[in-house]
Amino acid sequence: MTACRAAARYYFFMHSIGRLAAIGCALLLVSASGCGYHTLGAATHLPPGVKTLAVPEFTTRTDANGTETVMTQAVIREFAARTRFRVTPDPNSDADAVLRGAILKQATTPLTYNAATQQSSSFVITIVASVTLTARDGTVLYRNPNYVFREQYQATTDLPTFIQEDPAAIQRLSREFARQLVADVLEGF
């Protein structure tokens, strides 16, 4: 009798798990159907009159040089690729909105250590940035004072073939930052 009871409990347990999985899938499908898709160029934070967007070069409060240019270019490319806005780097243009960014912090820290060479073998770059999007009349349309992005890279240990890896990591980080920023502005999250 105990074997029959164990089999019945197992069947009941597995049947309950199946029901829970089916309910979870149904809830996921229902919630996904209300995601709020919109057409290219439609933006929830931007008034319908915005046709031109100025993205002047980001400022930096760090000792690192060049990151602000790479990040600005990535943001301009992402807005140009994902919207119908005319995007310009000129803040003095007749833009309908201006997106200003500032790099607040940039740090490179060792992540792993190679005991054989007694050197760090990988690093993490962390960048903290602040972004504000304002309309021509000064109204703040979007603000995030604390974007934090990290990118890992491996260090070259062979000196004859040494390649500086951090510029490539900053490029990757800048693309991810731009994707997230544009999505935040367009999607309203």
RAURJO-V768901 format. One line per field, one symbol per residue. phi: phi as a letter, one per 20 degrees, with the letter a starting at -180 (. if undefined). burial: I if it has 24 or more other ideal C-beta (glycine too) atoms within 12 Angstrom, else O. Layout:
BEGIN
phi->???
burial->???
END
This chain:
BEGIN
phi->.ffffffffffffffffffffffffffffffffdfmfbfgnecfedffffdccecfggecdcefdofffffffffffffffdcefedceefefeffbcddcbeebbcdcfdcceffelcfdbccedcdccccdcfgenffebbcebfcccbebeeeeeffdgcfefffffffffffgfgfffffffend
burial->OOOOOOOOOOOOOOOOOOOOOOOOOOOOOOOOOOOOOOOOOOIOIIOOOIOIIIIIIIOIOIOIOOIIIIIIIIIIIIIOOIIOIOIIIOOOOOIIIIIIIIIIIIOIOOOOOOOOOOOOOOIIIIIIIIIIIIIOOOOOIIOIOOIOIIIIIOIOOOOOOOOOIIOOIIIIIIIIIIIIIIOIIIOOO
END
